[in-house]
Every structure is written in structure tokens, then in C-alpha cells.
Amino acid sequence: MPPMLTDTAIRNAKPQAKPRRLADGGGLYLEVSPAGGKLWRLKYRIAGKEKRLALGQYPDTGLQAARALRDDARRLLANDTDPGEVRRAQKAEQAKAAANTFGAVATEWLAKQRPSMAAVTRAKAEWQVRLALPLHARPLVEITAPEVLALLRKIEATGTNETAHRVKARIGQVFRYAIATGRAERDPTTDLRGALAPVVSTPRAAVTDPAQVGDLLRALAGYLGQPTTAAALRLSPLLFARPGNLRAMEWAELDLVAGDWRIPAGKMKMREAHVVPLSSQAVAILRELQPLTGAGRYVFPGLRTPGRPMSENTVNAALRRLGFDKDTMTGHGFRALASTLLNEQGWAPDVIERQLAHAERNKVRAVYNRAQYLPERRKMMQAWADYLDALRNGADVVPIKRKA
């Protein structure tokens, strides 16, 4: 089987009006297309049928490499094995392996979770999966506990210990999904119990002393920045909603006549629709803001991208400008402020917890809470707004409600 082609002949082969074939021997030939492309092919027969097998593009696959591939194929033929079938089986195995990488399964898992996740939770889950990027190209069956630990230790080394724990939990969720769908046999994160430093919980920074709350409210009222930011600051203590819900408030969710803010389930952490009764003070702030942003979707649109809500850092940044550091007050701290003072002043804990949108583990009780507490919450939210007005005006305020 003497060679018939040379590298020089291949380089100098010019395209013609029709595809041309330059034979090398043993069924190997170079096909030159009219556009100038050069593709190695092997012609062979098996079970009485003539077939062809692509062996690569020149010059990526050189002459010697093409001959080696031809020889491999002919050895298979000598054993009555079709090299084309072997190639198809190899491609199927590669496709299967690609579908069973951590990244592919994580993407599939996220797609399954999206309908049941609040937008904020979904964004966090996607971010946490991205932090596991070193695992994305790895087949699930090859990922080991030490490999996962090495990844988590790098995150831990940045000082974000809690993030490391959350990424570990996401990796575990992906593996458990892979096990359920038959693409993995075990979850390596189960071997990492105790391997990371424990998370030390710290309470949210919040002002809760009534006199200091009065100082805080006067500072908020005097904020001279963007009108939307000023409105968000003034509404934060009145509504004490989760910061993500507040900044994503939409005009379509508001009924300023009835005095309701109805947050759809898709936006809520616990995936349950939530009603926030609006005090007259809250309605007044929103009516002031309506001429500025009412033509758009969001009550608090981003300054650079009006089609999206304001940044999650906006309220916290404004608090820093007013002199409240992160150890004194945060956007989330308005929830602790309200919870502390409302409990001290005698409002029923169930009413407060429902207004905070905290989940009720007892499902029957949860239904009762939703059905029975809205009238009481309306009273509480108006009384709370009146109480805050009094604090802002410097009054020596007595409890806003008798002990329930």
C-alpha cells in the first residue's frame, strides 16, 4: 500500500468547479471542495456495503495523522467491526458524558426549580452554582469529596464562611437531583459534615430604642438625595417589608384607594402571596412619588436602568450617607425595629409574625392566620405609622396598644 500523496501535493491542491478526490491508498483520500476546504475520508466495505468515514479536516489533521486513523479503522475492519458504528458509539458516549457533567445537571436542576423559587432566591441559587465553576466541566461520577472541599476552602479563605456553607448546600442539591434522575450514585457533600468552620450568626443591625428611633426617623425625613431613594427610606420603617420586596415594588401591586400592597407569591421568600396594609402616611408618600415613576413598572426604578428596580445597596448606601454604619442600622434592620417595638407594645405575636411574612409551620394555623389577621394587621399598621410620627416629632410616646 505505497503512499500516493505528499504534504506538498496536498498544500498545492487547488479547488475546482466540482469536488475532487486525491487518493492516498488503502481507501484513504483527500476531498477538496470547490470552496477550498480539504477533508480526509476513508472508503471501506463491510457486510457487502460501501461506506465512508470522515477522518478530519486538513491541516488540523495532517497526512501522517490521517494515515494513522486509516490504519486504526482497517484494524477494526479486520475484526469485522464497522469503524463508523464505533465512531457513532463514541460520540453517543461523549454526549452522555457531557450531559452528566456538574454544569449540565446544575443547569437542568435550576430550570426545574425556577417555577417554585422567588426571584431573589433564584438569583442567589444561580450565583451560588456559578461559584462552583471549577466543577462545571467535571463528570458527576468523578467528583470526589476532597475536590468539593478544595473548592469550598477557597471560598472560605475569602472570609465568606456562610457563602461556603451555602455553596456546599447547592452542590448537594444538584447531586441529589442527579441521583434521583439516575446520573449519580451518591452525594460527596455528605462526607464534608464538620469540614468547614461553623457559621457564627449575628443579629441584624437595628436601632430599637424609641429615642434613637426618633433620631433615625428625623434623619430619614431630612435625606436630600434622589426622590425615589428618599421615598424608599421613609417607607422602610412604615412597611418593614423585606428589602428585596420593597425595592421591587410595582405600581400594579398597589391599590392606594383601598390601602393595600399585594405582593404576588412569586416574589415572596416563602412562595405565598402577601398583603401589606398601607397606612395613610404610606399612601401619602406613594402618591407624592407617583408623578415621578408612576408611568413605569417599578415604584423605585433604577437610575440607569428604569426597566429594573433600584439596586439592593441603595437603601443601605443612603443610611451610610446619613451617618448610620452597618453595625448600627441596615435596610433589613427595619424589620427587627418593628418586631421589637410592636412586641413590647403588646400587639399579638401572631399578628406581628404574619405581617413580617414569617412562615407558619402548622398549615392549618397558617390558613387561619391568613383568614383572620388582616383586619387586625390594618389596625396595627396604622397605629404603628402614628406611633412613628410621634417618635419623629420627639414625643415621649406611651405604648400604642394595650396588652393583647
N, C-alpha and C positions, 0 to 999 in steps of 0.2 A: 504494500500500500504506500508507494512513494508519494511524497508531498508534491502538490502541484501549484501551491500558492506561496508567495513570499510577502514579507512586510512591505517591500517596495511596491509590488504589484497591487497590493490592497490599497495603499495610500494613493496610488496613481489612478485607481479605478474611477472613471468618470460616469456620472449618471447619463442615462439615455431616455428616450421617449417612453420606453417600456421597462419594467423591472428586468434586470439582468442577473444571471447567476454565475458565480465564479467557483468552480468545483475545486475541492482540495483532496478528496479521496475518502473512501470509507463512508460515503453518504454525507459527508460534511461539505457545505457550500456557503458562500457569502452572497447574500441577496442585496443588490444595490438598487434602491428605489429611484424613481425619476426626481424626487426631491433631494437626493444625495445621501439619504440615510443608508447605513450598512448594517445588516442584521445577519448573524450566524444562524444557520438552520441545519438540522440533521434529518435526512430522508432515510427511513427504515421500513422494514416489513415485519409484521408479526401476525401469526394466525392467518396468513394469506392476504392481509390487508396492508396497503401502503399508508404510512403516516409520516407526519413531520413534527419536529420538536424545535422550538426556539431555544437557542443557547446563549443569547446575549447580544448586546449592541457593540459594534466596533466604534471607537477604540477602547471603550471601557473594558470590553473583553477582547484581549489580544489574540493573535494567531495561536500561540502555544497554549493559552488557556482554553481556547475553543477546541483544540485537538484533545486536550485532557478531558474535557466534558464529553466529547465524542467517544473517547475510549471508555469512559465510565458507563455511558449508555450502551455501548456494544457489549460490555461485560454482563450487564443486566439482560440483554437480548440473548446472550449465550445460555443463560439460565431460564429462558422462556418467560422473562419478566418484561413487561411493557414499561419503558422509561417514562412515557407520557403519563401512565397511571401512577407511577411513583412520584412524578412531579406534582400531579394533582393532589395526591395524598399528603405530600409535604406542605403544599400551600394550605390545605384544609387544616392541618395541624398547627401551622403558623397562625392562621386566622383564629383558631380556637385559643391558642396561647395569648394572642393579642386581646381577645375578648375577655380573658381571665386575668388580666393584669389588675393591680390595685386601682390604677387610674380609671380603667374602663368600668370596673364594677362600682367604684365610688360614684362615677358619673351616673350610672344607672340607678344606684341607690338614692342619690339626690333627686333624680327625676321622679322616683316613686314617692318621696317624702314631700315634695313641693306642695301638692294639694292640701296637705294636712298641717303645714307649717305656716306660722305667721311670717310676714315679710322680714321682720327683724331677725327672727330665729333662723330663717332660711339663709339670709345673708351671712350670719355667723357660721352656720354649718358649712357653707361654701368656702368661707375664709379658712376655717379650721381644716378642711380637706386640702386646700391649697398648701397649707403649712406642712402637709405630709408629702410634698412634691417628690422628695428622693425615692419614695416608694412607688410612684405612679407607673413607671415602666416595668416594675418587677412583677413576675407571675405570683399570684397569691400563694400558691403551694410552696414557693421557695422562700417566702418572707419568714424570718425567724424572730423570736422574742428579743435576742440581743440586737438585731438590726433595728427593730422598732425602738428599743431603749436608747440606742445611739442617737436616733433622730430626736427623741423626746429630751434627751440630755442637752442637746444643742439649743433647743427652745428654752429649757430650764436655765441654761447658762446666761441667757439674756436678761434674767431677772423676772421673767413672766412665768412663775411657777404654776399659777392657776391655768394659764393657757396650755401648758404642757399636759396637765391633767385632762383638760377638755379635748385636746387633740387625741390623746390616748383613748378617750371615750368614743370619739368619732371613728377612729380606726377600728375599734372593737365593733361598732355598729355595722361598718362595711363588711367586716369579716363574718359577722353573724348572718348578714343578708346573703353573703356568698355561700355559707354553709347551708342555709335554707334553700338555695337555688342549685345546690349540687356542684359548686365550683371550688369549694374548700372543705377541709375536713375538721379544722379546729381554728380557734381564735388565739393567736400568740399573745394578745394583751392580757389574757387571764394569768399568764406566768409572770406578769410585771407587778402584781399586787405588792405594795410596800417598797417598790424600787425607786419611786420618786419621792422627793421631800413632800411632806403633807402641806396642804394649803392652810394658811392661817387666816381665818375670817376676821375682817374688821368691819365695824358698823359704818353705814353710810354717814358721811359728814353732814350734820344738820344743826341748825340753830333751833332750840326748843324752849329756851327761857322766854316768857312772854315779853319782858322788857327788851331783850335782844331781838325778838321777832319784830317788835315795833320799829327798832332801828333798821332792821333789814327791809321792812316794807317801805319805810321812808326813802331808803337808798334806791329801791326799785322804782318808786314813783318819780325819783329825780334823774333817772337814766336819760342821757341825751344822745344816744346812738340812733341806729336805724329804727324807724317807727315800728316795723314788724318785730324787731328784737325787743323793743320796749314793751310791746303788747304781750309777747310771749313771757317776758319776765313778770308782768303784772298778773297774768292769768295763772302762772305756775302755782302760787300758793292758794289761789281760789279753787282750782280744779284738782290739784295734786294727782294728776294722771302720770302714767309712765312717760318719761321724756320723749321716747320714740313715738308714742301715740300723739303727744302734744304737737310735736314738730310736723307730723304727717297729717294733722287735722285738715279735712277738706270741707269746703263750703256746702257741698251736697249732704254732708253728715249732720249739718246744723239746722235746727228749727228754732229760730230766735223768737218766734211768737210763742211757741209752747215752752221754750226754755229748755231744750234738750240737745245734747250732743250724743248721737247714736254711732258708736264705733262698731263696724262690722266684725264678725268673728275672725275673718282672715287677717285682721291687723292685731288681734289680741294674743297675748302670750299663751293663754290657756284655751285658745280657739273657741271662745264663747263670745257672742255679741254682748256689748256692754253699753249701758246708758249712763251718761254723766249729766245729772240735773244742773242747769245753769242758773246761778243766782242773778238777780237784777244787775249786780255790779259786773258780772262776767258778760252778760248780754250787752251792756253799755260799751265795754271795751271792744267787743267784736263788731258792734255797729260803727264805732269810730274807725275800725280797720277796714270795714267793708268797701268804702270808696277806693281804697288803695289796692286791695288784692282781690276784691270780690268778683272781678271779671275772669279770674283764673281758677284753676282747680284747687290749689292749696291756700289755706289761710295764711301760712307762713312760707311763701316760696323762697327758694334760694336766690341770692342777689345776682349771681352769674348765670344760673340755670333756672329760670322761673318755672320750667316744667317739672322740677323736682323740689321736694321740701327743703327747708333750711338745713344746714349742716348740724350733725348731732353735737358738735362742740360749741355751737353758737351761744346757748344759754350759759354754759359753764364759762366761756370766754368773757361774756358780759359780766358775770359775777366777779371774775378776777379784776376786771376794769373798775368795778365798784369797790374793790378792796377786800373781797371775801376769798381767801385762799382755799385750796382744795381740802384742807383739813378743817375748815370752818363750815363751808356750805357748798353744795353741788345741786345740779338740776334735779337729781333723784332725791336729794335731801328734803325737798318739799313734801314728799310722801311721809317721811319719818316725822317731820314737823307736825303735819296734820294729824297723823295717827297718835302721836304722843299727847298732844293737847286735847284732841277730841276724847280720847280715853280718860284723861284726867278730869275732863269736864262732864263726864257722866253719860255720854252717848253710848247706846248699846253696842258692845263689841261686834255683834253680828252685822249691824248696820254699817259700822266703820269698815269692817273687813270686806263687805260686799261692795262698798264704794271704792275701796282700793283695788277691786277686781281680783282679790286673792281667791284661789280655788277652794271650794268646799269639797272635802274628800267624801263626805256622805252624800250620795247622789240624790236621795230623797230630800234631805235637808237643803241641798242646793236648789232644787226645784221650788221648795217652799220659800227660800230666801229671795229668789228672783220674783216670785209672785207677790210677796208680802212687803218687801222692804223699800220699794221705790217711793211710796208716799212719805215714809219716814226719812228717806235719804233727801228728798226735796226739802223738807223742813230743815234738816241738818245742814245742807249746803248753803241755804240762805242765811241761817243763823251763823254759820261759820264765816261767811263773807261779811256780815255785820260785825262780828267779833274782830275780824282782821281790820276793818275800817276803824274800829275803836282803838285797837292797838297802834295803828299807824298815826292816829290823832293824839297819841300819848295818854290815853285814858288808863286809869287804874282799873282794869277790867275784872269783873266778877265772872264766875263760870256762866257759860251761855245756856246751860240747861240743867235742870235738877237731875239728881242721880236716878237713872232708869231702873 
